[in-house]
Amino acid sequence: MTHSLIRSALFVPGNRPERFAKALASGADAVIIDLEDAVAPADKAMARKHLTEFIMWQRDVRLLVRINAADTAEHQADLDLCRQHPDVAAIMLPKTESAAQVDHVARSGKPVWPIIESAQGMLSVAEIAACAGVQGLTFGALDLALDLGMKAGGSAADRIFDQIRFALLLHSRVNGLQSPLDSVYPAFTDDSGLTHAMLRGRDMGMAGALCIHPRQVSVVHAVLAPSAEELAWAQRVLQAAECGDAALKVDGEMVDAPVIGRARRLLAFETVRTAI
């Protein structure tokens, strides 16, 4: 899982062990056991116990774990648990605000997914993305909106979030990371709303999204999958490109190097998708 494209990453609360196996069966590319926001302070130690017991019982699972933030009392205990278990494939670090925080987590030997959730995190995103051990980036829209004083869910906030998506895309690209995952879509019964959000994110270059309910996984995957028409077009483009001309025509339109590159990307995405 850590070496494949992650399109969907499904959160499951660490204090609900009866949901762990169901989440793994959801079809999500990654399952995130959440030790942070989904778990009340009094239940943090029990959530770690549930995770440990599940890993010991269900061998050869590959899980991501969202640990508690670097400035919390639970952070080091979460990190120690992740370090001990090979079945923890990667660590999601919430409220990431500095390269030093990422470096500390990366010393566990696990790939790190920093979650940008504050103004300070955005100001530090270049240094965060450049840290050794970072696999990909994502952001928490609700926490970020709160920190910036925005009203989440409105068109004004969407304009700010699009700038954040662009920043994450840019720094992911220059540091050789997978394209970022979009923030969660909170209305988990609103399939049409999620589809619309994913279409925008897909067209902006986002690799996929964080999910908070299993029903969201299939919606995310359906939006991201190239259509039969797109795949057929890509095949025609690459077949025409075999002639070696710098510019050529397919379906009545001029095709040059960037278009050929897009065709290759579509076919490569389909290959990766079917291999996950």
C-alpha positions as CSV (number, residue, x, y, z in Angstrom):
1,M,0.0,0.0,0.0
2,T,2.7,2.5,0.8
3,H,4.1,2.1,-2.7
4,S,0.8,2.3,-4.6
5,L,-1.2,5.4,-5.5
6,I,-3.6,6.2,-2.7
7,R,-6.9,7.5,-4.0
8,S,-9.1,6.9,-1.0
9,A,-8.1,6.8,2.7
10,L,-10.9,5.8,5.0
11,F,-10.8,6.9,8.7
12,V,-12.1,4.6,11.3
13,P,-12.2,5.6,15.0
14,G,-9.6,3.8,17.1
15,N,-12.1,3.2,19.9
16,R,-14.4,1.3,17.6
17,P,-12.5,-2.0,16.9
18,E,-15.6,-3.7,15.6
19,R,-15.3,-1.4,12.6
20,F,-11.7,-2.1,11.7
21,A,-12.3,-5.2,9.6
22,K,-15.3,-3.6,7.9
23,A,-13.1,-0.7,6.9
24,L,-10.5,-3.0,5.5
25,A,-13.3,-4.7,3.4
26,S,-14.6,-1.3,2.1
27,G,-12.4,-1.2,-1.0
28,A,-10.5,1.8,0.2
29,D,-6.9,2.0,-0.9
30,A,-5.9,2.9,2.7
31,V,-7.5,2.5,6.1
32,I,-6.6,5.0,8.7
33,I,-7.0,4.0,12.4
34,D,-7.7,7.4,14.0
35,L,-6.3,7.9,17.5
36,E,-6.8,11.7,17.3
37,D,-10.1,13.6,16.7
38,A,-12.4,10.6,16.7
39,V,-11.3,9.4,20.1
40,A,-12.2,11.2,23.4
41,P,-9.3,12.0,25.7
42,A,-10.4,9.4,28.2
43,D,-10.3,6.7,25.5
44,K,-6.9,7.3,24.0
45,A,-5.1,4.5,25.8
46,M,-7.9,2.1,25.1
47,A,-7.8,3.0,21.4
48,R,-4.1,2.1,21.3
49,K,-4.9,-1.2,23.0
50,H,-7.6,-2.0,20.5
51,L,-5.2,-1.2,17.6
52,T,-2.5,-3.4,19.1
53,E,-4.9,-6.3,19.7
54,F,-6.3,-6.0,16.1
55,I,-2.8,-6.1,14.6
56,M,-1.8,-9.1,16.7
57,W,-5.0,-11.0,15.7
58,Q,-5.3,-9.9,12.1
59,R,-1.8,-10.6,10.7
60,D,-0.6,-9.0,7.5
61,V,-2.9,-6.1,7.4
62,R,-1.5,-2.7,6.3
63,L,-2.9,0.3,8.1
64,L,-2.2,4.0,8.4
65,V,-2.5,5.5,11.8
66,R,-3.4,9.1,12.6
67,I,-1.6,9.8,15.8
68,N,-2.2,12.7,18.1
69,A,-0.5,16.0,17.3
70,A,3.1,16.8,18.3
71,D,2.1,19.1,21.1
72,T,-0.2,16.6,22.9
73,A,0.5,14.3,25.8
74,E,-0.5,11.2,23.7
75,H,1.8,11.9,20.8
76,Q,4.9,9.9,22.0
77,A,2.8,6.9,23.1
78,D,1.1,6.8,19.7
79,L,4.4,7.1,18.0
80,D,6.0,4.3,20.0
81,L,3.1,2.0,19.2
82,C,3.5,2.7,15.4
83,R,7.2,2.1,15.6
84,Q,6.8,-1.3,17.1
85,H,4.4,-2.8,14.5
86,P,5.4,-3.6,10.9
87,D,1.7,-3.7,10.0
88,V,1.5,0.1,10.5
89,A,2.4,1.1,6.9
90,A,2.5,4.9,7.4
91,I,1.7,7.6,10.0
92,M,-0.6,10.6,9.5
93,L,0.6,13.6,11.5
94,P,-2.3,16.0,12.3
95,K,-1.8,19.7,12.7
96,T,1.7,19.6,11.2
97,E,3.4,22.9,11.6
98,S,7.2,22.4,11.2
99,A,9.8,20.2,9.5
100,A,11.1,19.3,13.0
101,Q,7.8,17.7,13.8
102,V,7.9,15.6,10.6
103,D,11.5,14.6,11.2
104,H,10.7,13.4,14.7
105,V,7.9,11.2,13.4
106,A,10.0,10.0,10.4
107,R,12.6,8.6,12.8
108,S,10.1,5.9,13.5
109,G,11.1,4.5,10.1
110,K,7.5,4.9,8.8
111,P,6.4,7.0,5.8
112,V,4.7,10.2,7.0
113,W,1.6,12.0,5.8
114,P,1.6,15.5,7.2
115,I,-1.9,17.0,7.6
116,I,-1.9,20.8,7.1
117,E,-4.5,22.3,9.4
118,S,-3.3,25.8,10.4
119,A,-1.9,29.0,9.1
120,Q,1.5,28.1,10.5
121,G,1.4,24.8,8.7
122,M,0.7,26.5,5.4
123,L,3.6,28.9,6.0
124,S,5.9,25.9,6.6
125,V,4.6,23.6,3.8
126,A,7.7,24.0,1.6
127,E,9.9,22.7,4.4
128,I,7.4,20.1,5.5
129,A,7.1,18.7,2.0
130,A,10.9,18.5,1.6
131,C,11.4,16.3,4.7
132,A,12.8,12.9,4.1
133,G,10.2,10.2,4.7
134,V,7.2,12.2,3.6
135,Q,5.0,10.1,1.3
136,G,2.2,12.6,0.6
137,L,0.4,15.7,1.8
138,T,-3.2,16.4,2.7
139,F,-5.1,19.1,4.7
140,G,-7.9,19.4,7.2
141,A,-10.4,21.9,5.8
142,L,-12.5,22.3,9.0
143,D,-9.5,22.9,11.3
144,L,-7.9,25.2,8.8
145,A,-11.1,27.2,8.4
146,L,-11.3,27.6,12.1
147,D,-7.7,28.8,12.5
148,L,-8.1,31.3,9.6
149,G,-11.5,32.5,10.8
150,M,-13.3,31.3,7.6
151,K,-16.8,29.9,7.2
152,A,-16.3,26.4,5.9
153,G,-18.6,25.3,3.1
154,G,-19.1,28.6,1.4
155,S,-17.9,29.8,-1.9
156,A,-15.5,32.3,-0.3
157,A,-13.8,29.5,1.7
158,D,-13.7,27.3,-1.4
159,R,-11.5,30.0,-3.1
160,I,-9.1,29.9,-0.2
161,F,-9.0,26.1,-0.2
162,D,-8.3,26.1,-3.9
163,Q,-5.2,28.1,-3.2
164,I,-4.2,25.6,-0.5
165,R,-4.7,22.7,-2.9
166,F,-2.5,24.4,-5.5
167,A,0.3,24.9,-2.8
168,L,0.1,21.3,-1.9
169,L,0.2,20.2,-5.5
170,L,3.1,22.4,-6.2
171,H,5.2,21.2,-3.3
172,S,4.3,17.6,-3.9
173,R,5.4,17.8,-7.4
174,V,8.8,19.4,-6.8
175,N,9.5,16.9,-4.0
176,G,8.5,13.8,-5.9
177,L,5.5,13.0,-3.6
178,Q,2.3,11.4,-4.8
179,S,-0.3,14.1,-5.6
180,P,-2.1,15.3,-2.5
181,L,-5.3,13.9,-1.0
182,D,-8.2,16.3,-0.6
183,S,-9.8,17.0,2.7
184,V,-12.8,15.1,4.0
185,Y,-16.3,15.8,2.6
186,P,-18.3,16.0,5.8
187,A,-21.8,15.3,4.4
188,F,-21.2,11.5,4.0
189,T,-24.7,10.8,2.7
190,D,-24.5,13.4,0.0
191,D,-23.2,11.4,-2.9
192,S,-23.9,14.1,-5.5
193,G,-22.1,16.7,-3.5
194,L,-19.1,14.5,-3.0
195,T,-19.1,13.7,-6.7
196,H,-19.1,17.4,-7.6
197,A,-16.3,18.1,-5.1
198,M,-14.2,15.2,-6.4
199,L,-14.6,16.3,-10.0
200,R,-13.2,19.7,-9.1
201,G,-10.4,18.1,-7.1
202,R,-9.6,15.7,-9.8
203,D,-9.4,18.4,-12.5
204,M,-7.1,20.4,-10.2
205,G,-4.7,17.4,-9.9
206,M,-5.6,15.9,-6.5
207,A,-5.0,12.2,-6.3
208,G,-8.1,11.5,-4.3
209,A,-9.6,12.2,-0.9
210,L,-9.8,11.4,2.8
211,C,-13.1,9.6,3.5
212,I,-15.1,9.4,6.7
213,H,-17.6,6.7,5.7
214,P,-17.3,3.5,3.6
215,R,-20.0,4.7,1.1
216,Q,-17.7,7.5,0.1
217,V,-15.0,5.2,-1.2
218,S,-16.8,4.0,-4.3
219,V,-17.9,7.5,-5.2
220,V,-14.3,8.7,-5.0
221,H,-13.0,5.8,-7.1
222,A,-15.8,6.3,-9.7
223,V,-14.9,9.9,-10.2
224,L,-11.2,9.3,-10.5
225,A,-11.4,6.4,-12.9
226,P,-10.8,7.3,-16.5
227,S,-13.9,6.7,-18.6
228,A,-14.0,4.2,-21.5
229,E,-14.0,7.2,-23.9
230,E,-11.0,8.8,-22.3
231,L,-9.0,5.5,-22.4
232,A,-10.0,4.9,-26.1
233,W,-8.9,8.5,-26.9
234,A,-5.5,7.9,-25.1
235,Q,-5.0,4.8,-27.1
236,R,-5.6,6.6,-30.3
237,V,-3.3,9.4,-29.4
238,L,-0.4,7.0,-28.5
239,Q,-1.0,4.9,-31.7
240,A,-0.8,8.1,-33.8
241,A,2.3,9.2,-31.9
242,E,4.2,6.1,-33.0
243,C,4.8,7.8,-36.3
244,G,7.3,10.0,-34.5
245,D,6.0,13.4,-35.8
246,A,6.3,16.3,-33.4
247,A,2.7,17.4,-34.0
248,L,-0.2,15.3,-35.4
249,K,-4.0,15.2,-35.6
250,V,-6.3,12.9,-33.7
251,D,-10.1,13.2,-33.9
252,G,-9.7,16.5,-35.8
253,E,-7.6,18.2,-33.2
254,M,-3.9,18.9,-33.1
255,V,-1.9,16.7,-30.8
256,D,1.6,17.6,-29.5
257,A,3.9,16.6,-26.7
258,P,1.7,17.8,-23.7
259,V,-1.4,16.0,-25.1
260,I,0.6,12.8,-25.6
261,G,1.8,13.2,-22.0
262,R,-1.8,13.4,-20.8
263,A,-2.7,10.3,-22.8
264,R,0.2,8.4,-21.2
265,R,-0.9,9.6,-17.8
266,L,-4.5,8.4,-18.3
267,L,-3.3,4.9,-19.3
268,A,-0.7,4.8,-16.5
269,F,-3.4,5.7,-14.0
270,E,-5.6,2.9,-15.2
271,T,-2.8,0.5,-14.9
272,V,-2.0,1.6,-11.3
273,R,-5.7,1.6,-10.4
274,T,-6.3,-2.0,-11.5
275,A,-3.1,-3.1,-9.7
276,I,-4.2,-1.7,-6.3
